[in-house]
């Protein structure tokens, strides 16, 4: 789904990072309504392949770039909590 949204250049400059973000509504048949989905496709400099990320959220007031920053920070915090639990309690 995300791969089809990326526009490829005839002569890409692989020395620069390339990033694309797309928004669309997504609904699984078991959900009662659709949710905002944001796809981020990044091709790091000097690499050939894109890295794809997808966030499905109910946050409608945050722009795509800020949304990914927020979710990345949240992921770091959740990983820190897991580490603390593992050290102190020996559990995941």
C-alpha positions in Angstrom: 0.0 0.0 0.0 2.7 2.5 1.0 5.0 1.4 -1.8 2.5 2.4 -4.5 2.4 6.0 -3.2 6.1 6.7 -3.7 7.0 8.5 -6.9 10.3 7.4 -8.3 12.5 9.9 -10.2 14.2 9.0 -13.5 17.6 10.1 -12.1 17.4 10.0 -8.3 20.1 11.6 -6.2 21.1 8.9 -3.8 23.4 11.2 -1.8 20.3 12.9 -0.3 17.6 11.6 2.0 14.2 11.3 0.4 11.0 11.3 2.5 7.3 11.1 1.6 4.2 11.2 3.8 0.7 10.2 2.9 -2.6 10.3 4.7 -5.7 8.2 4.1 -8.6 6.7 6.0 -8.4 3.0 6.8 -11.0 0.6 8.2 -10.8 -3.1 8.9 -14.1 -4.9 8.5 -14.3 -5.6 12.3 -14.0 -1.8 13.2 -17.1 0.3 13.5 -15.5 3.3 11.8 -12.4 4.3 9.8 -9.3 5.8 11.3 -6.7 8.3 10.1 -3.7 6.5 8.7 -0.4 8.1 8.0 2.4 6.5 6.0 5.9 7.7 6.1 8.3 6.4 3.4 12.0 7.3 3.8 15.0 6.4 1.7 18.1 7.2 3.6 21.1 8.7 1.8 23.2 6.3 -0.1 20.6 3.5 0.1 18.4 2.0 -2.6 15.4 0.9 -0.6 12.7 2.8 1.3 11.8 2.2 4.9 8.1 2.3 5.4 6.2 3.1 8.6 2.5 3.3 9.1 0.5 4.8 12.0 -3.2 4.4 12.5 -4.5 7.0 15.0 -7.4 9.0 16.2 -5.2 12.1 16.5 -6.6 14.5 13.9 -5.0 17.8 15.1 -1.3 16.7 14.6 0.5 17.0 11.3 2.2 13.9 9.7 5.8 14.9 10.7 4.8 15.7 14.3 2.7 12.5 14.5 5.8 10.3 13.7 7.9 12.3 16.1 5.4 11.8 18.9 5.0 8.1 18.2 8.8 7.6 18.1 9.2 9.3 21.4 6.4 7.2 22.8 8.2 4.1 21.6 11.4 5.1 23.3 9.6 5.6 26.6 7.8 2.3 26.3 11.1 0.5 25.7 12.7 2.2 28.8 9.7 1.0 30.9 10.3 -2.5 29.6 14.0 -2.3 30.5 13.2 -1.2 34.0 10.7 -4.0 34.5 13.2 -6.5 33.2 15.9 -5.3 35.6 13.8 -5.0 38.7 11.2 -7.7 38.2 12.8 -10.1 35.7 9.8 -9.9 33.5 8.9 -8.5 30.1 
